[in-house]
Amino acid sequence: MLLSKFVEGVKLYKILIMKGKFALYYDFIEEENLIVIKFFRSTKQKPLE
């Protein structure tokens, strides 16, 4: 099962949460084992993509 996908338009990963009502856009810095959340948006807002 695919939990997130990479969005080329914004160069971030996207995951839907809370039964698809919200989207988290994040980046993963592998060297530091760090996840950086860039955007938290409602799916009713205009998409970033």
C-alpha positions as CSV (number, residue, x, y, z in Angstrom):
1,M,0.0,0.0,0.0
2,L,1.4,3.4,-1.0
3,L,1.1,5.9,1.8
4,S,2.6,8.9,0.1
5,K,3.7,10.1,-3.3
6,F,6.3,12.4,-4.7
7,V,4.8,15.6,-6.3
8,E,7.2,16.8,-9.0
9,G,5.6,20.3,-9.2
10,V,6.5,21.2,-5.7
11,K,9.4,18.7,-5.2
12,L,7.8,17.4,-2.0
13,Y,6.1,14.2,-0.8
14,K,2.4,14.3,-0.2
15,I,0.3,12.2,2.2
16,L,-3.5,12.4,2.9
17,I,-4.5,12.2,6.5
18,M,-7.7,12.3,8.6
19,K,-9.7,10.3,6.1
20,G,-8.5,12.4,3.2
21,K,-9.6,15.7,4.6
22,F,-6.0,17.1,4.9
23,A,-2.8,16.9,3.0
24,L,0.7,17.1,4.4
25,Y,3.5,18.1,2.1
26,Y,6.9,17.1,3.5
27,D,10.6,16.6,2.6
28,F,12.9,13.9,4.0
29,I,16.5,14.7,4.7
30,E,18.1,11.3,4.6
31,E,21.5,12.3,5.9
32,E,20.0,13.6,9.1
33,N,17.1,11.2,9.4
34,L,14.8,14.2,9.5
35,I,11.3,14.9,8.1
36,V,10.5,18.5,7.5
37,I,6.8,19.4,7.1
38,K,6.5,22.3,4.6
39,F,2.7,22.6,4.1
40,F,-0.5,21.4,6.0
41,R,-3.5,22.1,3.9
42,S,-7.2,21.2,3.7
43,T,-8.2,19.3,0.6
44,K,-10.8,22.0,0.0
45,Q,-8.1,24.6,-0.6
46,K,-6.6,25.2,-4.0
47,P,-4.0,22.4,-4.6
48,L,-0.3,23.3,-4.7
49,E,0.3,21.0,-7.7
